[in-house]
């Protein structure tokens, strides 16, 4: 097992990143509550969406720690449908995307055999990645609606699951610097986001606990973050 998620310093940095990430939605929720108290009306749907997104982020952090502390036999991967995981993640993300004026697209071209993964871990990681990019995209689009793809495709190393958008500034160097800065900077991914982007680092922790690697990926001229998964050979032979 990788020692990364169990490192006290890195776990502390991740917690600091999440704490920083949670400040903005909590301030927004507080302001909406003040408006309601003053009788000026309040957007309760946005309050609910922000609260649910914060809960998902915390749940992802908790899951990452749990997975990191599991023994190999407890973390045995199962056969998982990537298409199903992406569909469920899409349903989780719809309300947040509407709040940020981002359109989500599912890009599942063709049929893919099941892969070996921890289903809840994979879904939580995809939701974390997508949430971070949803928050980042409006500042890149100058007020126009932007699109985010949840996609799966085949590469020579396996089957890729990832999130993609028109983010040409997203590069391997961006992710590398972000890994060094998160927890110590309010904008560790400054070239693509004005937020802490904690969802990306939560996903990174989950993937590492699953012995997978988050990497920069390109798909259909879009830039994104993805993970390569291995097909379930047992089911593929049936």
Secondary structure, DSSP 8 states (H G I E B T S, - for coil): --STTT-HHHHHHHHHHHHHHHHHHHHHHHHHHHHHHTTS---HHHHHHHHHHHHHHHHHHHHHHHHHTS-TTTT--EEE-HHHHHHHHHHHHHHHHHHTTEEEEEEE-S----EEE-HHHHHHHHHHHHHHHHHHHHHHHTTS-EEEEEEEEEETTEEEEEEEES-TT--HHHHHHHHHHBTTBTTTTTTT-SS--HHHHHHHHHHHHTT---EEEEETTEEEEEEEE-B-HHHHT-
